[in-house]
Amino acid sequence: MWSSVVNALLYFPTRSLDGTPASVGLRHADLDIPTSDGLRLHGWWIPSPRRPVAAHVLFFHGNGGNISHRLVHARALADAGLDVLLFDYRGYGRSTGAADEAGTYRDARAARAALLAQPGIDAAAILYLGESLGGAVATELALAEPPAGLILQSAFTSVREMARLHYPVVPSALVPDAYPTLERIARVRCPVLILHGDRDDIVPVGHGRALFAAAAGNKRLEVVRGAGHNDFVTAAGTAYGETIAAWAREVIGLPRP
């Protein structure tokens, strides 16, 4: 019962789609992605119009909406020379089932397999980009299936810490230690790029700084002035995609275009 209450407070899926990549001028393919436990996920494969590409991005969205609400992200990334695979977790958009923590981890593995199945994919040029809750999902996958690089956008340290901030009347002992990204990121062994807005009032920038401090090895923190949580991409402007593409070329070892 308690897990169902936590899930109700954690996941805010939207079923209806408010557009497609074609709505923002992007070529795409619809994907039907099977999971290991028999569900079907909906995704979009969006190849960048720029060739050669800097990398292939597996995008993990946050806990609200669905992939149609990340078209501005996809447009910025594709324009910067990055292929993108957007997918919806179980219970979001056209994906079957209902979301829970273990389920999102299964979904991540299924989406990675779908990305690897696309034509022209270089497994050594895959990046995971996790937005908010998606940062936690991407970090867990990075431990199991290391990418060329991990990008955390507006990510939190753990659900317990978020509960302390947004539900202070709930005793921390009653909140499960779900999505413990702060503990996990110390064990990630790929380059890490952390992006955060200094006006984020949902996941304060202190979470991004704490994740940066805990990350080992090759790491970078970019704090975007004037950016909040839900307007991060629009606040960052063209620098959003360009920063990620430049970092991708650096960690993968590609020459500048």
N, C-alpha and C positions, 0 to 999 in steps of 0.2 A: 504493500500500500504506500509506504513512504517513498519508494522509488518512483511510483506513478506521480506523486505530488512533486517530487524534484523534477521529473521530466516535464511536467506541466509548467514549471517555472523556468525551465532552461531552453526549451525548444518552442519556436513560434513560426511554424511552417505556413506558407501560403500555397494553396493548390493551383490556383489559376495563374497562367502565364500572362505577363503584361507586354510581351513582345518577343521577338526572336533576333538572332544576330543580323538577319536581313534587314530588320528595322533600323539598324545603325550602319547599314552598308557593308556588312561582312558576309563573305561566303562561308557556308558551314554545312556540316552533315549531322543529321539526328542520329544519336546512338541509343541503342537498347542494351543495357549493361547488366549481365547476370551476376548475382552475388553468390557466395558460397552456401548461404542458407536459403536459397530458392526465391529471392526477391528479384525485381527488375528495377533498375535505376535508369533515369532519363538523363542524357547528356548531350552536349554539343561539341563537336570537333571543329575548331576554327583555325585554319591555317593562315599564317600571316601572308599578306600580299607582298611583303618584302622578302627577297631572296638574295643571298642565303640568310637563313634565320640565325639568331643568336642562341636560341634555346627553345625547348618545348616546355610549356608551363602547365602543370597539373594544379588547377585552382580549387581550393577548399573554401567555400563561402561560410559566412557567419550563421548565427542561430535563427535569424529571421528572414522571411521572404522566400525566394528561390532563385534559380540561375537567371531568370529574366530580369532580376533587379541588379545584376552584375554586368550588364551590357556595356556600361561606361568603362568598367575595368577592362573588359575584353577588347573594346575599341582602342583604348590607350596602349594596351600590351601589343596587340596586333600591329598597330601603326609603328611601334618601336622595333618591330622585327622579331616578335615572339609568337610562336604557335601557342594556342590555348585550348585546353580541354576543360570545359565547365561541366559539372555534374551535380545533380541534386541528391542529397542523402535520402534514405528511406523516409517516406512520409511527407517529403517536400515535392512541390510541383507535380510532375507526372510519375514520380517514383512510387512504388508500392510500399506497404508496410508502415511502421511507425518508428520514430527515432528513439534511440537510447545510446548510451556511451559505447557499449560493445558493438552495436550495430553500425555506428559511424566508422569504427575502425575496420569492420568488414567491408563497408562501402568504399573506403579509401583504397583497400587492396584491389577491389574489383575495378575501380576507376583507373588505377595504375596499369592493370592488365589491359584495359581498353585503350589506354594511351599507347602502350607498347605495340598494340596491334595495328595502329595507324600507319599508312605508307610513309616511308622515308624517315622514320623515327630513329634517332641515334640515342641509345640508352645512356650514353655517357654525357648527354646534353639535356637531361631532364631536371627541371627545377620544381620544387613543391612551394606553392604560395598559399599560405593560410591566412584568412581574414578573420579576426576576432576568435570565435570558437573554432573556426577552421584552422587557426594556428595550432591549437592543441591537437587536432586530428592529424595535421601534417607532421607535427613533431613526433607523434607516436609512430607514424609510418616511416619517418626518417630513421628511426632506430632499427626497424625491421628490414627496410629496403632503402638503404642510403641513396639519396639523389646527388646530383652534381652540386646542388646548393639548396638551402632552405631559407625561405623568406617569410617572416612573421609580420603581418600588418595589423596594427591595433590589437595585438594579442594580450591575453591575460595570463597571470601566473598559475592560477588554479581556480576552480569553482568555489572552493571554500573561502578564498580571499575575496572573490567577487561577492559572495553572500555577506561577508562581514561589511562590505561597503554598501550594498543595496538592500539587505535585509538584516540590519543590525539587531533586531529583536529576537532573531532566531539564534539559539546557542550554536556555536561553531561545531560542538561535538555531535550535533544532530545533522550536520551537513556532510554528505559523503565527500571523500577526498577525490572527486572526479576531475578528469582532465588535468593531472598534475604536471603542467608543462615546465614549471620552474625546476622541479626535480629531474625531469627527463632531459632538458636541454643541455645539462652538464655532460650527458653521455652521448650527445650527437657529435659525430666525427666528420661532418662535412662543413663547408663554409656557411656562415649564417649572416643574413641581412635582416635587420630589425627596423621597421618603419612605424612611426607613431606620430600622432598629432599632439601639439602641446596644449590644445584646447579640448581634448577628449574628456568628456564628463561621464562617459559610460565605462570605459576602461582607462583610467588616468595614466598619463605618460610614465608614472612611476613603475607601472607594470613592465613597460617596454625597457626601461632602464634596468630593472631587476633581472629581466631575462638576458639582457646584454651582459650584465656583470657575471651571470652564472654560466653563460656559454663559453665553451673552450675553443682554443685554436683560432682559426681565421674567422673574424667576426667584425661586423660594422653596424653602427647605429646611425639612423637618419631621423632626426626630429623635424617635422614639418611645421613651421610657424603658422598659426592661424587655422590649422586643420583640427576638426573634431573627429568624431567616430564615424558618423554616417556620411559626412561630406569630404572624407579624406582625399578621394581621387580628384574631385572637382577642385578642391583647395590646392592640391599639389600641381594640377595642370599637366602640361606636357612633360614636366620633370618626372612624373610618376613612372611612365613607361620607359623614358630615356634612362633614368637612374637604374632601373632593374635590368634593362638590356645591356648597359655598360658594365654593370657588376657581373652579369652572366658571362659576357665575353672575357672578363678578367679571370673569373674562377675556372672557366672551361679552357682558357688558354687560346682564345681566338683573337686575330688581329682586329684593330678598330676598323669600322667600315670606311 
